Amino acid sequence: MGNLEALLAQSLSKGEDSALLRYSLGNAYFKQGDYAKACEHLARAVTLDARYSAAWKGYAQALAAAGRKEDAVRAYETGIRVAEEKGDLQAAKEMKVFLKRLQKTT
């Protein structure tokens, strides 16, 4: 784990939990290919802030990468709804594209 990830993990161990912290850790683990850890942290991010569009997108991507297609579809659908409700149209558009691609896979 790199310096940033270690710093974020240290913050978490001190009880400094937040959606942004979990989102950052989830992205770091995703980039390392540890999709299970990415899912764990991104799931916590959307639990802490259910209106965090980027976290929904990251969570759905991690779920898809982990082979959890049905869960990924649900996460994308929720993320799209959340993004549209808060006017985050670019995030909604991106998630619709990823969802469509995912649904085309077997």
C-alpha positions in Angstrom: 0.0 0.0 0.0 1.4 3.4 -0.9 1.9 6.4 1.3 -1.6 7.9 0.6 -3.3 4.7 1.3 -1.3 4.2 4.5 -2.2 7.7 5.6 -5.9 7.1 4.9 -5.8 3.8 6.7 -4.2 5.5 9.7 -6.9 8.2 9.8 -9.5 5.5 9.7 -7.8 3.6 12.6 -8.0 6.9 14.6 -11.8 6.9 14.2 -11.8 9.6 11.6 -14.3 7.9 9.4 -16.0 9.8 6.5 -17.5 9.1 3.1 -14.6 10.9 1.4 -12.1 8.8 3.3 -13.8 5.6 2.4 -14.2 6.7 -1.2 -10.5 7.4 -1.4 -9.5 4.1 0.2 -11.9 2.2 -2.1 -10.4 3.9 -5.2 -6.9 3.1 -4.0 -7.7 -0.6 -3.5 -9.5 -0.7 -6.8 -6.4 0.6 -8.6 -4.4 -2.1 -6.9 -6.9 -4.7 -8.1 -8.1 -5.6 -4.6 -11.8 -5.5 -5.6 -13.1 -7.0 -2.4 -11.4 -4.3 -0.3 -12.6 -1.7 -2.7 -16.2 -2.9 -2.4 -15.9 -2.9 1.4 -14.8 0.7 1.6 -17.0 2.1 -1.2 -20.0 0.4 0.4 -19.2 2.2 3.6 -18.9 5.5 1.7 -22.4 5.2 0.2 -23.7 4.2 3.7 -22.1 7.3 5.2 -23.4 9.6 2.4 -26.1 8.0 0.3 -26.1 11.1 -2.0 -22.4 10.7 -3.0 -22.7 10.1 -6.8 -19.0 9.4 -7.3 -19.0 6.8 -4.6 -22.0 5.1 -6.1 -20.1 5.0 -9.5 -17.0 3.6 -7.9 -18.9 1.1 -5.8 -20.7 -0.2 -8.9 -17.4 -0.5 -10.8 -15.8 -2.4 -8.0 -18.7 -4.7 -7.7 -18.6 -5.4 -11.5 -14.8 -6.0 -11.3 -15.4 -8.4 -8.4 -17.8 -10.4 -10.6 -20.9 -9.3 -8.7 -22.9 -8.2 -11.7 -26.3 -8.2 -10.1 -25.1 -6.1 -7.2 -23.3 -3.8 -9.7 -26.5 -3.3 -11.7 -28.4 -2.3 -8.5 -25.6 0.1 -7.4 -25.5 1.7 -10.9 -29.3 2.1 -10.8 -29.2 3.7 -7.4 -26.3 5.9 -8.3 -28.1 7.1 -11.4 -31.2 8.0 -9.4 -29.1 9.7 -6.7 -27.1 11.7 -9.3 -30.2 12.8 -11.2 -32.0 13.8 -8.0 -29.1 16.1 -7.1 -28.6 17.4 -10.6 -25.3 15.7 -11.1 -26.1 15.0 -14.8 -22.6 14.1 -15.9 -22.2 11.4 -13.3 -25.7 10.0 -14.2 -24.7 9.9 -17.9 -21.4 8.1 -17.1 -23.2 5.5 -15.0 -25.8 4.9 -17.6 -23.1 4.2 -20.1 -21.3 1.8 -17.7 -24.6 0.1 -16.8 -25.5 -0.4 -20.5 -22.1 -2.0 -21.1 -22.4 -4.2 -18.0 -25.9 -5.4 -19.1 -24.5 -6.5 -22.5 -22.0 -8.8 -20.8 -23.0 -12.4 -20.1 
